[in-house]
């Protein structure tokens, strides 16, 4: 059997570069969690069940000792042993921690107050931990938030829409989450940064390095003001499987997902599928019917009931937030109501035409507002016209 030291001294030595100030129990628990993080691939539901049932320490001790896992079938247990045991080596954890400390990457587990509990909706497929560059406290400020995803080979149209949506939403205080890739992802991140908004990049490889390499400066900029997040240890390479599994985190971390531009088989549809499975909001931006790059978004709208997104207000509605148009309407009505009330008297009745003349408004607008004010009990109408309620009786 492989020898693994889960003593307090071993745990503290391995985690020392992170300078976490943990109790003995916390240190051992976190060390075991880091070990599990290197043993399994993202989304391993068998590992998720084992760790949830036994805790990371006991589960690891059982694995090392070759003990049975009562919650697994014999077939699951054998397959899991074959997947996990070849990776069981303390060196992997110490290397990941060393890189994390050098690159200022935080190691976050479920025991931390900043853990984003919305990820737990993934149940057995939830990440065991997160590696985070940037303002870790921002993990608690992602409700609401929006995922803007789409094609890497974005058209000028897709790039423009992504930038406009991200800038207006992030500028209004709604965090924008994406995958840090070329195309729609990059456009969304840059636009959010340009307005001083919060943006989060979920990476398929280690959080300490950018992928693609051409986005190194962009990822660094995101880490400066927002978050760069990964569930795989520092030093891990992105793989096709990890990209697909990363998409479930984008969907789970956010309140809703909007696919800006996507072909018929785009990976962004995978993110959309996760969002739908989790009961998150789902939207898609329509494009030219002749464009292969919009075939995927049209498919989402037609076959999967995705909301048709034509602007930031549609996204706000998807998030259950007041739209800018409604707020502007409310402000205008409040301002116009004030003008109507200023044109009224509590002593002399006035007809709508006279009130409109005094307020400098159209008569039909005044009549509408008088009706609303009457419902609110602010004004009343008598035989001599409209007055404020202060003049009644």
N, C-alpha and C positions, 0 to 999 in steps of 0.2 A: 504494500500500500504506500502511496505517496505520503511523505511526512510533511505536515503543515502545522506550524506553530501558531496557535490562536491565543497565546498568553497575552497579558496586558503589556508586558515589555516589548513583545514582537509587534503588537499593534501600534504602540506609541512610536517605536523606532521607524516603522514603515510610513506612518502619517506625519512624522515630525516636520518635514519641510512645509506643511500647510499651516502649522502653528494654530491649531484649532482650540486648544484649551478645553479638552474634553475630560469627563469623568472616566474612570476605568471601564465601566460597562459601555459607555458611549464609544470609547476608543475601539474596543473589541468588536462591537456591533458594526461600526463604520468600516473597520478593516475587513470584516467578513463580507460586508456589502460590496466593497471595492473588489474583493476576490470574485464574488459572483458576477460582477460586471464584466470581468475579463473572461470568465468561463463560458458565458452564454452569448448568443447572437440576439440582437434586438427582437422583441416580440415573442420570445420563447415562452409559451404559455405553461409548459411543464415546470420550468424553473419558477415562473410566477406563482404557481400553485404551491410548490414546495416551500418557497421562502415565505409566502403569506401564511402557511400553516404552521411552520416550525420556527420561523425567524431565521435571519441569515446565519447566525452562529451555529445553532443546533442543526440546521439543514446542511451546513458545510461539514460539520463534524460527522454527520451520518454518511455523507458522500465519501469522505476520506476513509471512514471505517468500513465502508461497504455494507452498512446497515440498510435494512428495508425502509422504504417510504410507503406507509400504509395507504396513503392517498393516491398512489400510482398503481397502474396495472403492471404486471410483470413485464409486459412488452414495452411499456413506456419507460420503466426503470432501466431496462437493459439498453434501450436506445439512448436514454439520457446519459448513462455512464459512458457510452461510446463517444458522445458529443463532448462531454464536459471534461473528462479525466485528462485528455491530452493537453489541455490548457491549464491544468492545475499546477501553478508555479508561483511562488511569492515574488519572483523577479518582475513579473508583469505588473504587479501592483506598485512596487517601489519605483519602477521606471515611469509609470503613468503619473504617480504623485510628484516625482521629481520634475517632470515636464510641466505639470499643472502649476507647481509653485513658481517655476521660472517664468511662466507665461501669464501669471496671475489669473489662473482658472480656479474657480471655487468648486468644491465637491459637495453636492447637495443630496440629501437623502430624505426619506419620508419623516424622519425624526426632526427635521428642521422646520422652524416656523414659516419659512418662506416657500415650503414645498407647494407647488400649484396643484391643489386637490382635484381640479378638473381632470387631470391626467388619470386619476383613479377610476374614471368612467371606463377606461380600457380594461379594467378588471385583471384577469390573468395575463393579459398582453401589455399591461402598464410597465413603464420603465422601472428598473430597480433603483436607479439614481440618475442624477444629471450632473454634467460638467459644464460650468457656466462662466463665461467671460463677460464682464460688465457690471452693471448695477444689479446685484442679485435681488435686492428688495423689489425690483420691478416685476419679479415673478408673481407677486401678490397683487399686481395692478393690471391684470390682463382680462378682467371681466368688467365691461365688455372689451372685446378686441376682434379684429377681422383678419382672416387669412386671405391674402391676394396672391393667387398662383396662376401659372399658365405656361405657355410654350417657351422653350429656350430660344428657338428661332422665331422670335416675335416679329410681326410686321410693324411698320410705322404706326398703323392704326392701333394695334394692341399696346405698343409702347406708350403712345399718347394717352390712351384710356387708363392704363395702369398708373401713369404719373399723375393724372388729374384726380383719380379716385384716392390714391394714397396721400397726395398733398392735402386735399380737402378734409379727409377723414383724420389723418394724423394731426393736421393743424387745428382740428376741433377736439383734440384730446383722446382720440381713439387709437390705441396701439395697432400698428400694422405688422403682421407676421408673415414671413415667407421663407423660402429655402436657400437664399443666397446664390442662386444660379444665374446664368446669363439670361437675357430676355426679360420676361415679365417680372420675375423675382427681383432682379437687379434694378429695374425701373421703379418698382414699388418701394424698395429700400431707399434708393437715392432721393426719391420725391419726399418720403417721410422725413429723411434727414434734412432736406433743404428747407423745411418749414419748422424745424426744431422739434418735431414730434418723436414719439417713441417707436422704435422698430426692433423686431426680434428676428434673428436668422437661426433657423434650425438646420444643423449640418449633419451629413451622413457619416463624416469622419470625425477625427478628434477636434475639439473646440479650439485647440491652440493654433491651428493652421487653416488657411482659406482653401476652399475648393469650390470653383476652379481657381487656380493660382492667379489668373488675371483679375480676380476680385479681392486680392490681398488687401489693398488700401480700403476698399469698401467694407470688408469685414472688420478691419481695424477701426474704421469710423463708427460702425454699428456698435462695437464693443465700448467705444468711448462714451456713448450717450444712451445706449440701449442694452441689448443682450445678444450674445452668441451662445447657443445652447447645443449640446450633443448628449446622447445617452451612452455613447461608447467612450472608453477611456482615452485620455490623451495619448497620442502616438498611433491611434488606430487609422487605418486607411479606409476611404469610402469604397463601398462595393455596390453592385447592382441591388443585392438584397437589402443592404442598409439604406439605400435611397428609398426603396419601396416602403420599408418599415418606418423610416423617418417621416413619411407622409402621414402616418397615423398620429404622430405627435403634433404635427401642424394642425390637423383637424381637431384633436382633443384639447389642445391648449387654448383654442380660440372659441368665440361665441358663434361664429359663422364663417363659412368659406365661400369666396367668390372666385370662380374661374374666369379670367379675363379673356384669354385666347387659348384655344387648344384644338389640335387635330383629332381625328377620329380615335386614335389609339394613344393619345398623349398621357404621360404619367400623371398629369394634373387630375385626370379623371379618377385615378386611384385615390388621391386626396379627397376628392368629392365623394367617392364611395364611402370612405371612412366617416366623413362628416354626416352623411345620410344615416349610416349605421348607428352613429352615436346620438342621433336626434338633434344634431346641430343645424343651424340655418344653412341653406345652400342657395347660392345665386350664380348666375352665369351672364356674361355680356354677349349680346347678339352681335353678329358681324355681317359682312356681305355674304349673301347666299352662294356666291360663286367662289368664296375663299375656302380652301381646304383647312386653313388655320382656324376657322370658326366652326367647322363641322362638329367638333366635340362639344362646344358650348351650346350649339343648337340642339344637339342630342340630349344634353342635360335638361334643357328647357322643355323639349317636346316629350321625352320619354320618362324623365325622372322628377318632373315637377319643380325644377329649380326656378327660383324667382328671376324674372327678366330684369337685369341691372342696366340702367341707362344713365345713372349718375349717382353721386354720393348720397342723395336723399333716399334712393332705393335701398342702399346699403344700411342706412340708419333705420329704415323701416324694418329691414330684415333682422336687425339687432334689437328691435323693440324700443328704439329711441325716438324722441321727437325729431321730425325732419326740419331742416333749415327753412323750408317753405312754410311749414306750419308756424314756426317761431316768428318768421317775418310777418305772416298773416296776423298772428296774435298781437305783435307789436304795432302793426298798422291799425288794427282794430282798436287797440288801446289808445293810440294817439288820436285817431278819428273820433273815438268816443269822447275823449276829453274836449275836442273842438265842439262837438254837439252839446255837451253839458255846459260848456262855457257860453253857448248861444241861448241857453234856456234861462228862465226866471222862475223863482218860487212864488212870485206874486202875480205875474201876468202870463196868461196863456198865449202860446204862439203856434201857428200852423207850420207844417213841414217846410213850405216854401220860404217862410220868413226865417226859420232856423237855418235852412240851407244857405240863404243869402248872408246871414250873419256869420256862419261858419266857413263860408267860401267853398262849399261842397255841392255836389249834385244832389238834387232832391231825392232821387231813388236810393242813393247811398244813405242819406239821412233817414229815410223811412225805415230802411233795414236796421240801422243802428238804434233808432228809437224803439223798434220792436224788441231788440235784444236788451236794451236798457230797461224796458218795461218788465220783461221777464225777470230781470235781476232786482226789480223793485226800486230802481233808481229814479224812474220818471213815471208819471201817469198822464192819461189824456182825459180831458173833460170837454164840455160843450164849447168852451172858448179856446181849446187847443192844448198843447203839451206844456207841462210844468215839471219841475223837479219835485220829488216827493216831500221835500221839506215844507212846501206850501199847503199840504193837504190839511183839511179840518180847521 
